[in-house]
Amino acid sequence: MNSYLVCGSILLLTGLARTQSNAPEASAEAARYLAAALDEVEKGSRVYGTDWEKLRAKAMATIAAAGALTPADTYPAIRDALASLGDPHARLLEPEAAKLMSAKRPARSTGLLVEPGDTVVAQVWPGSPAEAAGLAAGDRIVAVEGVTGFAHLPRFEFERLFRSGQRADRSTAPLELSVRTGDAEPRPVQVALATFDEYLPPTARRLDDQIAYLELPGVSGARGASYDDEVHALLGQVDDGELRGCIVDLRRNPGGSVEPMLASVGPLAGNGKLGAYTSSHNSSEWSYDAERGSAIFEGYELANVATPHPLRDDLPIAILTSPVTAQGGEALVVAFAGRARTRRFGEGTRGVPIGSTTKALADGAMLILTVTVQADRNGKRYDRAIPPDEAVEVDWARFGGADDPVVVAACRWLRSLSHPK
């Protein structure tokens, strides 16, 4: 053989070997971390599935190509894997963010309920620091601590920031806001943290033309024990048997204890199955027992009204929603879905009608995975924002008033229906 050809072949093979030996690869630590994380994703993903072998192979190839050395280097591959599941709520929190989520929310609060996205103040609690600072519904938050890019923070970070002033550095100092009222120039507002009664009771009143208006804020903790009784008593005050319709306003319901809230709406939503928490594994049904005034979960009574209001499941119902309506509030929206003579008005909900689980990883990072989604009485599943049937922009400055555009639209629809016989 020609010596030049032999030498050339040797040089070519040597170069190829060098190229292969210099190819990037992941460290054993990174590969172990990724494998453990993907195991947790597969175990915890009870609603969304995929070809897990293919997902693992792709993720391992990704960290090999990137030459991942540490657990943190695998985060992009984990996030890509979560995105491929189609779970809109699955997330990987890095260690610092995970610490913030795991930290117990302090008892002190600002007294602010802020709409995500538009960052408009939806409600100011009476007796709160936000009220003392002069904030009012309809004000727009344009900056927090001098930062403007906060409008689309993940839900838990957004709510902790405005409700309890909890920041990544765990500061408990007053929240420094830049606030615009109407068309005025933004002004600086300092909102301290304080302890006050955060319970907002349900309210009800009669409007014109035999229409009842019922607002149901969220409830949690010990106050939930009397919440459903309060709502049934209110229904007794506004319902004389001659109503032509009822408005159920959930626009300022960010969630809470589902059981008393479901027992509250039972007389209007209907007797029997109202919905379920469901996954690919099972379904946990929730229902209302009109005779007992009870919210039933999987056959167990979890909330009960001493004096139930009579069933009115033939009454036309207008449901009002907004981007503040979330989780337990969305469960109430779902409880009315599929009901005859029912229509939703306002804006889409927050988009978290789910149950989730968390799993801490070895370096302190945390996985958030969806384990159930809500389903209505007909089995339709909800895992994203629930849209209105008639879209009407919410004007928080006119909330609940005679000129509230969402209430006006709901009344127009109710008046267009024939009077119940």
C-alpha positions in Angstrom: 0.0 0.0 0.0 1.2 3.5 -0.7 2.9 4.9 2.4 1.2 8.2 1.9 -2.2 6.6 2.0 -1.3 4.6 5.2 -0.1 7.8 6.9 -3.1 9.7 5.8 -5.5 7.0 7.1 -3.7 7.0 10.5 -3.9 10.8 10.7 -7.6 10.7 9.8 -8.4 8.0 12.5 -6.3 9.9 15.1 -8.2 13.1 14.3 -11.6 11.3 14.6 -10.6 9.8 17.9 -9.6 13.2 19.2 -12.9 14.7 18.0 -14.8 11.9 19.7 -12.8 12.2 23.0 -13.5 16.0 23.0 -17.2 15.6 22.5 -19.2 17.2 25.4 -20.7 15.0 27.9 -22.6 15.4 31.2 -21.0 14.6 34.5 -22.2 11.6 36.5 -23.6 14.0 39.2 -25.7 15.9 36.6 -27.0 12.7 35.0 -28.0 11.3 38.4 -29.8 14.5 39.3 -31.7 14.6 36.1 -32.7 11.0 36.3 -34.0 11.5 39.8 -35.9 14.6 38.8 -37.5 12.9 35.8 -38.5 10.0 38.1 -40.4 12.4 40.3 -42.0 14.0 37.3 -43.3 10.6 36.1 -44.5 9.6 39.5 -46.2 13.0 40.2 -47.8 13.7 36.8 -51.2 12.1 37.4 -53.1 14.1 34.7 -50.7 14.5 31.9 -48.7 11.6 30.3 -46.1 11.1 27.6 -43.6 8.6 26.2 -41.4 8.6 29.3 -38.6 6.6 27.7 -38.4 9.1 24.8 -38.6 12.0 27.2 -35.7 10.7 29.3 -33.5 10.0 26.3 -34.1 13.5 24.9 -33.3 15.1 28.3 -30.1 13.1 28.7 -29.0 14.0 25.2 -29.7 17.7 26.0 -27.5 17.7 29.1 -24.8 15.7 27.3 -24.7 18.2 24.4 -24.5 21.1 26.9 -21.7 19.4 28.9 -23.8 19.7 32.1 -21.6 19.4 35.3 -23.9 20.5 38.1 -27.6 20.0 39.1 -28.2 23.6 38.0 -26.9 22.9 34.6 -29.8 20.4 34.1 -32.6 22.9 34.8 -33.1 23.8 31.1 -33.5 20.1 30.2 -36.0 19.6 33.1 -38.0 22.6 32.0 -38.1 21.4 28.4 -39.3 18.0 29.7 -42.1 19.7 31.8 -43.1 21.8 28.7 -43.4 18.6 26.6 -46.0 17.2 29.0 -48.6 19.8 28.1 -49.2 20.6 31.8 -49.7 24.4 31.8 -49.0 24.6 35.5 -45.9 22.3 35.9 -42.8 24.3 37.0 -39.3 23.9 38.3 -38.5 26.4 41.0 -34.8 27.1 41.6 -33.6 26.8 45.3 -34.1 30.5 46.2 -37.6 30.6 44.8 -38.4 27.3 46.4 -37.4 28.7 49.8 -39.8 31.6 49.3 -42.7 29.3 48.4 -42.0 27.0 51.3 -41.8 29.8 53.8 -44.9 30.2 55.9 -46.9 33.3 54.9 -46.7 35.9 57.8 -49.8 36.8 59.6 -49.3 40.4 58.7 -50.7 41.7 55.4 -51.0 44.8 53.2 -54.8 44.4 52.7 -54.5 44.5 48.9 -56.1 42.3 46.3 -54.5 43.0 43.0 -55.6 41.7 39.6 -52.8 39.9 37.8 -51.7 41.0 34.4 -53.3 44.5 34.6 -52.1 45.0 38.2 -55.3 47.0 39.1 -56.4 47.0 42.7 -59.5 44.9 42.9 -60.1 45.4 46.6 -58.8 47.1 49.7 -59.5 45.5 53.0 -61.2 47.8 55.6 -58.9 48.7 58.4 -55.8 47.6 56.5 -52.5 49.4 55.8 -53.5 49.7 52.1 -56.6 51.6 53.2 -54.5 53.8 55.5 -52.2 54.6 52.6 -55.1 55.9 50.6 -55.3 53.1 48.0 -58.7 52.3 46.5 -60.2 49.8 44.0 -59.4 50.9 40.5 -55.9 52.2 41.3 -53.2 50.7 39.1 -49.8 49.5 40.5 -47.2 50.6 37.9 -44.0 49.6 39.9 -43.0 47.7 43.0 -39.8 48.6 44.7 -39.0 50.5 41.6 -39.4 47.5 39.3 -42.0 47.4 36.6 -41.6 43.8 35.3 -43.8 42.1 37.9 -47.2 41.9 36.2 -46.8 38.3 35.0 -45.1 36.8 38.0 -46.2 33.2 38.8 -49.4 33.1 40.8 -47.9 32.3 44.2 -45.2 34.9 43.9 -47.6 37.6 42.7 -50.1 37.0 45.6 -47.5 36.7 48.3 -45.9 39.9 47.1 -49.1 42.0 47.2 -51.0 40.3 50.1 -48.1 39.8 52.5 -45.3 41.9 51.0 -43.1 38.8 50.9 -40.2 39.4 48.6 -37.3 37.1 47.5 -35.0 38.7 50.1 -37.7 38.0 52.8 -37.8 41.7 53.7 -40.6 42.7 56.0 -40.2 46.4 55.3 -43.1 48.5 53.9 -43.9 47.8 50.3 -42.8 50.7 48.1 -45.3 51.1 45.3 -45.8 53.5 42.4 -49.6 54.0 41.9 -51.7 55.7 39.3 -55.2 56.8 40.0 -57.2 57.4 36.7 -55.1 59.5 34.3 -53.0 61.2 37.0 -49.3 60.9 37.2 -48.0 57.9 39.2 -47.4 58.7 42.9 -45.2 56.9 45.5 -47.2 55.0 48.1 -45.7 53.1 51.0 -47.8 50.2 52.3 -46.8 48.8 55.7 -47.7 45.3 57.0 -50.1 44.8 59.8 -52.4 42.2 61.4 -56.1 42.9 61.0 -59.3 40.9 60.4 -59.1 39.7 56.8 -62.5 38.1 56.7 -64.8 39.5 54.0 -68.3 38.3 54.6 -70.7 37.4 51.8 -73.2 40.0 50.9 -76.6 40.0 49.2 -79.2 42.5 48.1 -82.2 42.9 45.8 -81.8 44.8 42.6 -84.6 46.1 40.4 -86.9 43.8 38.5 -86.8 41.0 41.1 -83.1 40.2 40.6 -80.9 39.2 43.5 -77.2 40.0 43.8 -74.9 37.8 45.8 -71.2 38.4 46.2 -69.1 35.5 47.5 -65.6 36.3 48.5 -63.2 33.5 49.3 -63.0 32.1 52.8 -60.5 29.9 54.7 -59.7 28.8 58.2 -62.1 28.8 61.1 -64.4 31.4 59.4 -65.4 28.7 56.9 -67.5 27.0 59.6 -70.1 29.7 59.5 -69.7 31.0 55.9 -72.2 28.6 54.4 -74.8 29.4 57.1 -74.3 33.1 56.4 -74.9 32.6 52.7 -78.1 30.6 53.2 -79.4 33.2 55.6 -78.7 35.9 53.0 -80.6 33.9 50.4 -83.5 33.7 52.7 -83.5 37.5 53.0 -83.5 38.2 49.3 -85.4 35.3 47.9 -89.2 35.7 48.4 -90.0 33.0 45.9 -90.7 35.5 43.1 -87.1 36.1 41.9 -86.7 36.2 38.2 -82.9 35.6 38.5 -79.8 35.8 40.7 -76.3 37.2 40.1 -73.5 35.3 41.8 -70.5 37.5 41.8 -67.2 35.6 42.1 -64.9 38.3 40.7 -63.2 38.9 44.0 -63.0 35.2 45.1 -59.3 34.1 44.9 -60.1 30.8 46.5 -60.0 29.2 49.9 -61.9 26.3 51.6 -63.9 24.7 48.8 -66.4 22.8 51.0 -68.2 25.7 52.7 -68.3 27.6 49.5 -69.9 24.7 47.6 -72.5 24.2 50.4 -73.2 27.9 50.1 -74.2 27.8 46.4 -75.9 24.4 46.6 -79.5 25.8 46.6 -78.7 27.6 43.3 -76.3 25.2 41.7 -78.5 22.1 42.2 -79.0 18.9 44.1 -76.6 16.0 43.4 -73.3 16.0 41.6 -71.8 19.5 41.0 -68.3 18.5 39.9 -65.2 16.5 40.7 -61.4 16.5 41.1 -60.2 14.2 38.4 -57.0 12.7 37.1 -55.9 9.9 34.8 -56.1 7.6 37.9 -59.5 8.4 39.5 -62.2 11.0 40.1 -63.3 12.4 43.5 -66.9 13.7 43.1 -68.3 16.6 45.0 -72.1 17.1 45.4 -74.8 19.0 47.3 -77.5 17.3 49.3 -80.4 19.8 49.3 -82.3 18.0 52.1 -79.3 18.1 54.5 -77.7 21.3 53.3 -74.5 19.4 52.9 -71.4 19.5 50.7 -70.4 15.9 50.0 -66.9 14.8 48.9 -66.5 11.1 48.0 -69.5 10.3 50.1 -68.3 12.2 53.2 -70.1 15.3 54.5 -67.5 18.0 54.8 -69.8 21.1 55.3 -73.3 21.4 56.6 -75.8 24.2 56.9 -78.1 24.2 60.0 -81.1 25.7 58.2 -80.7 25.1 54.5 -82.4 27.4 52.0 -84.8 25.6 49.7 -83.5 24.4 46.4 -83.9 26.9 43.5 -82.2 25.1 40.7 -84.7 26.4 38.2 -83.7 30.0 38.8 -81.7 31.7 36.0 -78.2 32.4 37.3 -75.6 34.9 36.0 -72.1 34.0 37.2 -69.5 36.9 37.2 -65.8 36.2 36.9 -62.5 38.0 36.6 -58.8 37.2 36.5 -58.9 37.3 40.3 -61.3 34.3 40.4 -59.0 31.3 41.2 -58.8 27.8 42.6 -61.7 27.5 45.1 -63.5 30.4 43.3 -63.0 28.5 40.0 -64.5 25.4 41.7 -67.7 27.4 42.2 -67.6 28.5 38.5 -67.3 24.8 37.5 -70.1 23.8 39.9 -72.5 25.9 37.8 -71.1 24.7 34.5 -73.6 22.5 32.6 -76.5 23.9 34.6 -79.6 25.0 32.6 -80.3 28.8 32.4 -76.9 29.8 33.5 -74.5 32.2 31.8 -71.1 33.6 32.7 -70.2 37.3 32.4 -67.0 39.3 32.8 -63.5 38.2 32.1 -61.7 34.8 32.2 -60.7 33.3 35.5 -57.1 33.1 36.8 -56.7 29.7 35.2 -55.8 27.4 38.1 -58.8 25.0 38.5 -56.4 22.3 39.6 -54.8 20.4 42.5 -51.0 20.3 42.6 -48.2 18.6 44.4 -44.6 19.7 45.2 -41.4 17.6 45.4 -38.1 18.9 46.7 -35.0 17.9 44.8 -31.6 17.2 46.2 -30.2 20.7 45.8 -33.3 22.5 47.2 -35.0 23.1 43.9 -38.7 22.2 43.7 -41.0 20.6 41.2 -44.6 21.7 41.0 -46.8 19.1 39.2 -50.6 18.9 38.5 -52.2 15.9 40.2 -55.9 16.8 39.5 -58.0 19.1 37.4 -61.6 20.2 38.0 -64.5 18.6 36.1 -68.1 19.7 35.9 -71.2 17.7 36.4 -71.1 16.5 32.8 -67.4 15.4 33.0 -65.9 18.3 31.1 -62.4 19.0 32.4 -61.0 22.4 33.2 -57.2 23.0 33.5 -56.9 26.6 32.2 -58.7 29.9 32.5 -62.4 29.5 32.3 -63.8 32.0 29.8 -67.1 33.9 30.1 -70.0 33.3 27.8 -70.3 37.1 27.4 -67.0 39.0 27.7 -67.3 42.3 29.6 -64.3 44.2 30.8 -64.2 44.5 34.6 -64.1 48.1 35.9 -62.9 47.7 39.6 -63.6 51.4 40.3 -67.3 50.8 39.6 -67.5 47.3 41.1 -70.9 46.4 42.4 -72.4 49.8 41.6 -75.5 50.6 39.5 -73.2 51.4 36.6 -70.9 48.3 37.0 -70.7 47.2 33.3 -70.6 43.4 34.2 -73.6 43.7 36.5 -75.5 45.7 33.8 -74.8 43.0 31.2 -75.9 40.2 33.6 -79.2 42.1 34.4 -79.9 42.6 30.8 -79.7 38.9 30.1 -81.8 38.0 33.2 -84.5 40.5 32.2 -84.6 39.0 28.7 -85.7 35.7 30.1 -89.3 34.8 30.8 -90.3 35.0 34.5 -90.1 31.6 36.1 -93.5 30.0 36.8 
